[in-house]
Amino acid sequence: MGQQEQEYYELIGAINAISVLKEELELRLEEARDDCVREALDNAIALVGAQIIEYQHRRNELRKALRLETLNTSEM
């Protein structure tokens, strides 16, 4: 497996992992009662969301470079 292909699959794993983290943070946000906690969780969710978008962009660029356009779109 080439380095680009390995990075592609690592990005898929990273996207999945941080998506789970984002879901967990969103659950905590729903349960939070303190405004300070809610604000901190909101900020963390925004940062994690931005990271997901960046990883998806990098994954899509690698997909194009590797000519993997026909892969299942469920990875997005």
Secondary structure, DSSP 8 states (H G I E B T S, - for coil): --HHHHHHHHHHHHHHHHHHHHHHHHHHHHH--SHHHHHHHHHHHHHHHHHHHHHHHHHHHHHHHTT-TTS-GGG-
